[in-house]
Amino acid sequence: MLYRRIAECVLVFILCIIALVYLVPFLWTAASALRPAGPMYSYANPLTLETFIPKNPTLQNFFHIFTKQRFGRAMFNSLFVGTSVVALGLLVNSMAGFAFAKFDFPLKNLFFALVLLTFMVPFESIVIPLYVVVQRMGISNTYSALILPAIANGMAIFLFRQFFADIPTELLEAARVDGASWARVFFQFLLPLSKPALVSVMIMLFLFNWNALFWPLVAVHSSDLEVVQVAVTTHVAQEETHWANLFSSAFAASLPPMLLFLFLQRYFVRGISGTGLK
Amino acid sequence: MFKEKSTPLLFLAPAIVLLVIFKLFPIGVALWESFRFTPISQESIFVGLENYEFLFRDDPVFWNSLLVTLKYNLIINPLNVVVALALALLLNRSRPYVPFFRSLYFLPSAISYTVVAVVWGVMLDPYYGLVNSLLAKLGFSAQPFFSSPSQSLGSLVFVGLWRSVGYWMMFYLAGLQNIPKTVYEAADIDGASKWQQIWKITLPLLSRTTAFVLVSSISFNFLTFAPVFILTKGGPRGATNVLMYESYKSAFVNIDMGRATAISSILLVIIIAISFISLRLNKAEYEY
C-alpha cells in the first residue's frame, strides 16, 4: 500500500513536470499580450515572477491590433470563410455519406475509391497545383478560392458514412412508406438523429480552416482577404517594438479554437477515434 | 440498403464534382505541369522528364532538401510514437486529476501550427528567449537553437512534438480503452509483473494503433511547411530546407512552376505510397 502511494506521487510529479512544458508558453503568451507595449524582452531575461504575471495588465495591445493593424478584418475573413465552409461542407459531405451508407447503385465502388483516394492525399500536398487550377478558373484572390476547395472532404464523407450506417434502415423505410420524399427522409429523419456526427465534422472543418496557413498564403494576396494565420505571421521578423502585436494577435487567433476545444471536448475525441481506428 | 439509380447519384453529385475539380484535377495538373517548362512570359512547352532529370542529376539544393526532409522524418516520427505512447500509458487510469492533464497535453493540437511556431520562435530566441534565461538559472550556457545549423533541425523537431504529441496520445488512449480488462486479470493470476504486462500484452495489442499513428504522423510531417516558413526560411545554410518549403520557393519566389510541381509530384508519390502501406498494415495482427 505504501509502495503504491509513493508510485502515485512519482507519477503525479512527472505529469506536473511535463505540464510545465505545456503551461509556460501559454502563460507567457497571455502575460505578454496583456503587458503594455514596449521592450518585452526585458521581462524574459532574467526570469522573475513578472515574466508570467504582468504588473499593469492592459488590453491596449488588442485595441491596437484591432483598430490600427486590421486584425479585426482578418478575424472576420477567417470567421466568414470558416462558417461558409462548415455550412456548405456539412450539407455536401453528409449527403454523400448518406448515398454511400444507405444505397446500392451502379459505380458505387468506383466513387468510393475516389473518396478514399482524396482521403489519402492531404490538402497541403496539392496546394501548388491547386493554385494553378484556381488561377485558370479565374477565382484566385477571391473568397471563393478560400471556400470552394475546402468544402468536399473525404474524411468528413467517411465519418458520415460510418455514422449513418449505424442508424437502422427500417426507420427510413417507414418514412418512405408514409410517402416522405428522399429529401424529407434525409433532412427531417436522418440529420436530426445525427447531431454527434454533425458536431464532429463541424469542429473538424472549422479548425482546419481557421488554422490554415499555406493555402491562404498562396491563394490570395490582397490585404482585404488576409486570414488570421497569415496576419499573425506578418508580425514575425519585424522590429522588437512589435512583439506586443505579435503576442496579442497570437493570443486572439488561438482563442476561438481553444474555446471550441474546451466546450466540445468529447466531440473532438469522438471525431478522432471515429476517423482513425474503426 | 435501398436500390435506386438516380437518387443516390443526386445526393452524391455535389461532393463528387467538388472532389474532382479541387482534388483529383490538381493531382493531374501536378503531373502535367511537371513535364513542362515555362519560359518567362511565354507559352509553356513540353519537356518530358527533364524537370525530374535535372532535380536528381544537377540540383544539389533539391538533394539537400530531400535529405533534410528524410532526416526530419526519421527523427520526429519514432519520437512521436514513443512519447505519445508513454503519455497515454501514464494517463490511462481513472483518477480525478487525469482529465486535466489529458486536456492540457492535447491543447496545442487545437491551436494552429503557425501560432505555435511564432510563440516558440520567441521562446527559443538565442539572445532574449525565455528558454535560455531558464537554462541560465539552472547553470547551463545559452544555446543558439534556430540560429545554428546544428541545432535548428532539432529545435524544429521539438516544436513539432510539442504541438502534435498530445494528438497522437489520444489515439493510444482510445486503443488502450479497447483492450479488455479480463486480459490483465488473467495475467495477474498467472503472476506476471506490471512491466511484463506492458511488454507482452499492451504493446502487441496496440500494434494496430501504432501502425496507424506512425503512418499518419509520417504523412503529416512530410508536408511540414508552416514552422519552416515562420522560423527558419529553410536556413541556416539549408539545414531545415524541407521539400514543401523548397517547392513553395520554387513556385512563388523563383517562379519555376515546372520544378515546383515536379517536387510536389515527388511528395505526392511518397505520400500515396505511405498511405497504401498504411492500408496493408491496418489489417489487425492480433485478434482479441
Interface residues (C-beta under 8 A of the other chain):
Chain A: L11 V12 I14 L15 I18 A19 V21 Y22 L23 V24 P25 F26 W28 T29 Y41 A44 N45 P46 L47 T51 L91 V92 N93 M95 A96 F98 A99 F100 K102 F103 D104 F105 P106 K108 F111 L114 V115 L117 T118 M120 V121 P122 E124 S125 I126 I128 P129 L130 Y131 V132 V133 L148 P149 I151 A152 G154 I157 T169 L172 W182 F186 L207 W210 N211 A212 L213 F214 L217 V218 Q229 V232 T233 H235 V236 W243 L246 F247 A250 A253 S254 P257 M258 L260 F261 L262 Q265 F268 V269 I272 S273 G276 L277
Chain B: M1 F2 K3 E4 K5 T7 P8 L9 F11 L12 P14 A15 I16 L18 L19 V20 I21 F22 K23 L24 F25 P26 I27 V29 A30 E33 L87 L90 L91 Y97 F101 S103 L104 Y105 F106 L107 P108 A110 I111 S112 Y113 T114 V115 V118 V119 W120 G121 V122 M123 D125 Y127 Y128 G129 L130 N132 S133 L134 A136 K137 W162 Y167 M170 F171 A174 G175 N178 R208 T209 F212 S216 S219 F220 L223 F225 A226 F229 I230 M244 S247 Y248 A251 F252 M257 A260 T261 S264 L267 L268 I271 I272 S275 F276
